Amino acid sequence: MRLGIISGKGGTGKTTIATSIAELEKGSVRIDADVEASNMYLYYEGKDMDKEYFSGSYVAHVDTNLCIQCGICNEVCKFHAIDLGKVNQLKCEGCGACTIVCPEKAISLVEEKTAHIYRTEIPDGNIFRAEMEIGGDGSGLLVSRLRQKAEKYGKNSLTILDGSPGIGCSVIASITGNHWVLIVTEPTKSGLEDFIRVYELTKHFNIPSMACINKYDINEEVTWEIESYCKDNDIPLVGKIPFDETVVQSINQLKPIIYYEDSKANKAIRDMWGRMKEDYIKI
């Protein structure tokens, strides 16, 4: 069973909920698919078992021994990434136009390092994560590779994927192929609009979705609007989690909120997970 946990915007509490469910369901495979700003793995102590080089794009490389600095490459590059044989790798899109027009065949495309992928063994399972290079490209491909590596470890257990916020390539790569997606939102105007956008994305790819409203009591008027939207679109609303200052303590101490006995959020998340397992998640 594969469960993706996503949000239309950052800061909704997606990782707090993902780590909590992972702890409640011991032995689950965790994928930290927020590859541009990974933080789920910080909650766990473990040992890196393997490290894989990943390249998601190409950049132009000039052989200075062959280059005659004719400037033809300058003219054809629409990204202003090359100037008389000198390549600005941050601007280069790897399109290959310069390699075609170079009369001396001095330019080639080479792999650009995008990230390293890690499988970390933790006491009750594995967590997969990536560390992207600054300005690295290909986050969607990277998420797909992360999921591919995790697949053989999650055949007989629950796979929990903590996705990126938004609706970009990495989110598309995070939701496709999941049995269910849990969308975490918050009762703000931007939270509602972004919730609708990411729901439309899951609908486009025919991925069953359910919803959770985090900090629902900070604005009950917008909470009602989200509930109404869920009802009108047949989206199961599986959880409403109250605002809880203990969550800040949980994040600062890198300790999942379910281990704080007096926490209101702890109880709400446990109730939500019980409801999800009873009605939707079959492990």
C-alpha positions in Angstrom: 0.0 0.0 0.0 1.4 3.4 -1.1 0.3 6.6 0.7 1.5 10.0 -0.5 1.2 12.9 1.8 1.2 16.3 0.0 0.1 19.9 0.4 -0.7 22.8 -1.9 1.6 25.1 0.0 4.5 24.9 2.4 4.1 25.1 6.2 0.8 23.2 6.5 2.3 20.5 8.8 2.7 17.8 6.2 5.9 16.4 7.5 4.6 16.5 11.1 1.7 14.2 10.0 3.9 12.0 7.7 6.4 11.3 10.5 3.5 10.6 13.0 1.8 8.1 10.7 5.2 6.4 10.0 5.8 6.0 13.7 2.3 4.7 14.3 2.8 2.1 11.5 6.1 0.6 12.5 8.0 -1.1 9.8 6.7 1.2 7.1 9.1 2.4 4.3 9.6 6.2 4.4 10.4 8.3 1.3 11.4 11.9 1.9 10.3 13.1 -1.6 10.6 16.8 -0.8 14.0 16.6 -2.5 14.6 20.3 -2.7 14.3 20.8 1.0 14.4 17.4 2.7 13.7 17.3 6.4 11.7 14.2 7.2 14.9 12.2 7.7 16.0 14.5 10.5 13.5 12.8 12.8 15.4 9.5 12.6 18.8 8.2 13.7 20.2 5.6 11.4 23.0 4.4 9.2 23.4 5.2 5.5 23.6 1.9 3.8 24.2 3.1 0.2 24.8 6.2 -1.7 23.9 6.7 -5.4 25.1 9.4 -7.7 22.2 10.9 -9.7 22.2 13.1 -12.8 19.0 14.7 -14.0 20.4 17.0 -16.7 23.3 17.8 -19.1 25.4 20.9 -19.6 27.7 22.0 -22.4 31.4 21.3 -22.2 33.9 23.0 -24.5 37.2 21.4 -25.5 39.5 24.4 -25.4 42.0 22.6 -27.6 39.5 22.6 -30.4 37.6 25.8 -29.9 38.6 28.6 -32.3 36.3 31.2 -30.5 34.3 31.9 -33.6 31.3 33.0 -31.6 28.7 30.9 -33.5 27.6 29.2 -30.3 27.0 32.6 -28.7 24.5 33.4 -31.5 22.5 30.2 -31.2 22.3 30.0 -27.4 18.9 31.4 -26.3 19.9 31.2 -22.7 23.1 33.4 -23.0 24.9 30.5 -21.3 28.0 30.4 -23.6 30.4 33.1 -24.6 33.4 32.4 -26.8 33.8 28.9 -25.4 33.2 29.7 -21.8 30.0 28.0 -20.3 28.0 29.4 -17.5 26.6 26.2 -16.0 23.9 27.9 -14.0 22.4 29.2 -17.2 22.9 26.2 -19.5 19.8 24.2 -20.1 21.6 21.3 -21.9 19.5 21.8 -25.1 22.5 20.9 -27.3 22.0 23.6 -29.9 25.6 24.7 -29.5 26.9 21.2 -30.2 25.1 21.1 -33.5 26.4 24.5 -34.9 30.0 24.3 -33.7 32.1 23.9 -36.8 35.0 22.4 -34.9 32.9 19.9 -32.9 34.5 21.3 -29.8 31.3 21.2 -27.7 29.7 18.2 -26.2 27.1 17.6 -23.5 28.2 16.0 -20.2 26.1 14.8 -17.3 25.6 17.4 -14.5 25.5 16.1 -11.0 22.0 16.7 -9.6 22.0 14.9 -6.3 23.1 11.9 -4.2 20.4 9.4 -3.2 20.6 7.7 0.2 19.1 4.6 1.8 19.3 4.9 5.5 18.6 2.0 7.8 16.7 3.0 10.9 15.6 0.7 13.8 12.3 -0.3 12.3 12.8 0.1 8.6 14.3 2.2 5.9 14.1 5.9 4.8 15.1 7.1 1.4 16.2 10.7 0.8 18.2 12.8 -1.6 20.5 15.8 -1.2 20.3 18.0 -4.3 23.1 20.3 -5.5 22.5 24.0 -5.4 20.7 24.9 -8.6 20.3 21.2 -9.4 17.7 20.3 -12.0 15.4 17.2 -12.5 13.6 17.0 -9.2 10.8 15.0 -10.8 13.2 12.4 -12.2 14.9 12.3 -8.8 11.7 11.6 -7.0 10.9 8.8 -9.5 14.3 7.3 -8.9 13.8 7.5 -5.1 10.5 5.6 -5.4 12.1 3.0 -7.7 14.8 2.3 -5.1 12.2 2.1 -2.3 9.9 -0.2 -4.2 11.5 -3.5 -3.3 11.5 -2.6 0.4 7.8 -1.8 0.5 6.3 -4.8 -1.3 4.7 -6.2 1.8 4.3 -3.1 3.9 3.1 0.5 3.9 5.1 3.0 2.0 4.7 6.6 3.2 5.9 9.3 0.9 6.4 12.9 2.2 6.0 15.0 -0.9 6.9 18.5 -1.9 4.5 21.4 -1.6 2.8 22.8 -4.7 1.9 21.3 -8.0 5.3 21.1 -9.8 7.2 18.2 -11.4 8.3 16.7 -8.1 4.7 16.6 -6.8 3.5 14.9 -10.0 6.2 12.3 -9.6 5.2 11.9 -5.9 1.5 11.3 -6.5 1.4 9.0 -9.5 1.2 5.3 -8.7 -0.1 5.8 -5.2 -3.1 4.0 -3.9 -4.2 7.1 -1.9 -3.0 10.7 -1.4 -3.6 12.6 1.8 -3.7 16.4 1.2 -2.8 18.4 4.3 -4.2 22.0 4.3 -4.7 24.8 6.7 -7.7 27.2 7.1 -6.3 30.3 5.4 -7.3 31.8 2.1 -4.1 30.8 0.4 -4.4 27.4 2.0 -7.8 26.9 0.5 -6.8 28.0 -3.0 -3.7 25.9 -2.9 -5.7 22.9 -1.6 -8.0 23.2 -4.6 -5.1 23.4 -7.0 -3.4 20.3 -5.7 -6.7 18.4 -5.5 -7.3 19.2 -9.2 -3.8 17.8 -9.9 -4.7 14.5 -8.1 -8.0 14.4 -9.9 -6.3 14.9 -13.3 -4.1 11.8 -12.6 -7.0 9.8 -11.2 -5.4 9.4 -7.8 -7.9 8.9 -4.9 -7.5 11.8 -2.4 -8.5 12.5 1.1 -8.1 15.7 3.1 -6.9 16.8 6.5 -7.3 20.3 7.9 -4.4 21.2 10.2 -4.8 23.9 12.8 -8.5 23.9 11.9 -9.5 26.1 14.9 -7.4 29.2 14.0 -10.0 30.2 11.4 -13.3 28.3 11.6 -14.9 30.3 8.8 -12.3 29.1 6.2 -12.4 25.6 7.8 -16.1 25.6 6.9 -15.3 26.6 3.3 -12.8 23.7 3.0 -15.3 21.3 4.5 -17.9 22.5 2.0 -15.6 22.1 -0.9 -14.7 18.5 0.3 -18.4 17.7 0.6 -19.2 19.1 -2.9 -16.4 17.1 -4.5 -16.8 13.9 -2.5 -13.3 14.2 -0.9 -13.2 12.3 2.3 -12.3 14.6 5.2 -10.5 12.2 7.5 -9.0 14.6 10.0 -9.3 18.0 11.7 -6.2 18.7 13.9 -6.4 21.5 16.4 -3.7 24.2 16.8 -1.2 22.9 19.4 1.9 24.7 20.6 3.4 21.4 21.5 4.0 20.8 17.8 6.7 23.6 17.9 8.4 21.8 20.7 8.2 18.6 18.7 9.8 20.2 15.7 12.6 21.8 17.7 13.4 18.5 19.4 13.0 16.4 16.2 10.6 14.1 18.1 7.3 13.1 16.4 4.3 14.7 18.0 2.7 11.3 18.9 5.2 10.9 21.7 3.8 13.9 23.6 1.0 12.4 25.7 -0.7 15.6 26.6 -0.7 16.9 23.0 -4.1 17.6 21.4 -2.5 17.2 18.0 -1.2 13.8 19.0 -4.7 12.5 19.8 -6.2 14.0 16.6 -3.6 12.4 14.4 -4.0 9.0 16.1 -7.8 9.3 15.6 -7.3 10.3 12.0 -5.0 7.4 11.3 -7.4 4.9 12.9 -10.2 6.2 10.7 -8.0 6.0 7.6 -7.0 2.4 8.3 -10.6 1.4 9.0 -12.1 3.0 5.9 -9.4 3.5 3.3 -5.9 2.2 3.9 -5.7 -1.6 3.6 -2.3 -2.9 4.7 
